Amino acid sequence: MKLRSRAAALAAALVVVLGIAGCTDDVAVKPQADVKKPVANQKAAKPLARLTTATFAPVTAAAYAKVTSWSGVMRISAGGQTVTATITQTYRPTKTRVDLSSPQLGGAAHGILVDGVLYLHLPIAELHGKYLKLDPKRSKEPAAVLFAQLMDSADSSKSMNAMGKAIVKVKYAGHDTIGFRRVEKYDVTMNNAAMFRVLGLKLPAGAPKTSSQSMWLGNDRLTYKTTAGGTQVTVTGYNSVAPITAPSARMIAKTG
């Protein structure tokens, strides 16, 4: 079974499409249009006190401490291509599923991370629709490495913790509507070295000292949209994700 060569070819496509999950400032993703329709006969929610550089991290961290799961869509622009990743994640313990959609991948690909094991479904005929079972920390499979990085970058609990230790400046940038929800936009500037250090990653050579992202927060102080460089994440729901489970043993491919 020529899985390694096929997986490597797919990984090459992933590299081009993902650009390592938007860690670089590629061409910015144009924000998707949101439904902006007033809710009839509903009293407008009283705006909360604006967050500042000092209060942003503790207030949002307290809000995320109550989150048990979330789902969302990540759009990544890199190398002139765009990939869409549908993400579902549950906490305590953290379990993640990421589904990738892009013409460059030649078919559906998704990964499930449960109890430290990565189950990878790739559009490779030799797998017969089954999963590769891999250790994401030790696997040398290029596709597995990229999926593991993408899943790690999508972990809101990790990114919010890192942000709290890396924030340089927070600026209120007005309010908007996402769906029927009033949100407030904040532009957040972070120290890259501090961010990468908390995440346990090595800062890429030549990386700028700071980076910025825009975040749209609801009255619950949870984030409903984030844009940063070539990446946009839109949250579709909190605390409503069905349990994420590992594939059954009969769905695991034999690679020996």
N, C-alpha and C positions, 0 to 999 in steps of 0.2 A: 504494500500500500504506500503510495508516494505522498503521504500526508505532509511531510516536512516541506517538500518543494511547493506543493499547492498552498499550504498555509503561509509560506514565506511570500509567495506571489500576492496573496490577499493582503498580507501585512504591508507590502510595498504600496498597495492602493490605499490602505488605511493611513500610512504615513503622509501621503500626499493630501488626502482629504482632511485628516485631523490636524495636522501640524502640531502634534502633541497637545491636543485639546485646547487650542487657543491660548497657550501660554505666551505667545508673542503678540505684539500689536500689529496684526494683519489689517487688511481693509475692513473697516467696521461693518458689522452686519446692520442692514437697514431694519429698524424695529418693525415688527409686524403690526398692522393696524389692529387696534382694539375696538371692541364694541363700546360705543359711547352713547348710551341712551339713558335719560333720567328715569328713575323708578317713580311711577305715579303714586301720589298720595302717601309718600313716605317722608317722614321728617328727616332732614339732613343730619347726619351724625356730627356732633360737635368736634371740631378739630382739636387734636391733642397738642400739648406743648411741643414746640419744635425741638428736635434733638440737636445736640451740639457735639463738638469734638470730644468733650469730656463725658457726655452721657450716652452717646450712640452705642458703644460696645456693651456696657452693662445692661442697658434697657433691652437691646435686641437679644442678648444672651439669655436674659430672664424669660423672654418670650419663647425662644427656641428650646428652653429646658422643658417646656410642656409639650413639645412636639413628639409624637410617637411614630409618625410616618409622613411621607410626602410623595407627590408625583409631579412630574413636570416634563417640559420639552426643552432640549438644548439644541440650538442651531449654531454650527461652527463653520466659519468661513476661513479657508486656508488654501494657499496655492491656487487661487482662482476657482476653487470648488466649494461646495456647501454640503454638509452632512447633517442630518437630523437624528438626534438621539432621544428616544423616549425613555424616561427614567422613573423607576419606582424604588423606594427605599424605606425600610423599617428600622427602628432603633431598639437597643437594649434586648438582644445584641443587634448589631448592624447587619442587615442583609440587603443586597442590592441586585436589581436587574436593569440592564441597559440594552435597548433594542436600537440598532443602527439602520438607517435608511438612506441610501445614496446610489445613484446609477453606477458610480465608479466601483461599487463593491460587487456588482454582478449578482446580487440576490440579497435575501434577508440574513442578517447576522445579529446574534445577541449573546450576551454573557450573563450568567447568574453567579453571584458571589455569596456563598452560604458557609458559615463556620470555617472561614479561612480557605475554602476550596473554590476554585473557579471552574465553572462548567461553561464551555465555549461551543456555541453552535455556529458553524461556518458554512457558506454556500459551496461546499465541496462534495462532488458526487460520491467519492470514496467513503464518506462518512455515513451515507444512507440516512440522512436526517437525524443522526445521533449526535451526542455531545462528546467533546474531548474533556477529560477530567484532569485538571492541572493544579499545581501549587503555584499561585501567582507570585510568590516571593522567590521561587527558585527556578521556575520554568524559563527556558531559553527560547521558547517559541515566540517569534516576533509579534504575532497577533495577540498572544496571551499577555505579553508585556504591555502592549498598547491598550488593551481592554482594561487591564489592571490600573494603568495610569488614568484612563478616562473615568473609571469608577471612583478612584480616589479623589479626582478633581471635582466629582459631582457630589461628594459627601458634604452636605451643608453643615453638619455638626463640626467637622474638622475645619472647614473654611471660616466659620464664624468664630471659632476659638482662635485661629491664627490671626484673623482680622483684628480681634480685640487687642492683640499685642503688637500690631503693626500699623495701626491708624496714625496718620500724620495730621490729617485735616478732614473735617466733615462740613459740607456746605449744603444748606437747604436750597432746593432748586425748583420749588413750586409744587402744585398738586395736579393730579390727573385722574382719569377713570380707567380701570381695567375691568371689563365686563360691566357689572353694576356696582363695583366696589370703588370707593374713593381711596386713592393712594397718594402718598407724599413722596416726592422724589428727592433723593440725597445724592450728591456727588462725593465719593469717598476716595481720598488719596492715601496710599499705603507705602510703607517702606518695604521694598522687595526683599532685602536681606533678612529682615525680621520675619516676614511672612514665610519665606522658604525655610528658615531655621525652625520655626514652630512646626511646619509640616514635615520636617525631617528630610528635606530635599536640598540638593546642591544648586545654588544660584548659577544659571547659565553664564558662561563668559560673555562679557559685553552687554549684559542686561542693564537697563537703566536703574537708577537708584530708587525711583518711585514709579508706581503705576496707579491708575485710577479706574474706578468703575462707578456706574450709576445704578442706584437701587431704589425701587418703588415699594414703600412699606404701607401696609394697611393699618387701620386703627388698632389691630391686635399686635402691632409692631413686628409682624412677620413679613418677609420679603415675597412679593408676587411677581417681580420681574427684575432681572439684573442684566446689564450689558457691560462688557469689558473687552475692548479691542475687537477681536473677531468672533466673540462668543456672546450669545444671548440665551438666557434661561428664563422661561416663563413657567411659573408654578400653576398647576391645574387643581391642586387640592392638598389639604393637610389632614392628617389623622383619619384617613379614609381608605388606606391601601390594604388590600387583602394580603394575608400571610404569604411570604415568598418562600418557596420550598425548593429543595434540590430535585433534579430529575431522578426518576426511578432507575434502579440498577440496569434494567433492560434497555434503557435509553443511552447508556454509556458505550461509546465505541471502543472496540478492542484494537489497540495500536501496536501490539507486540509483533 
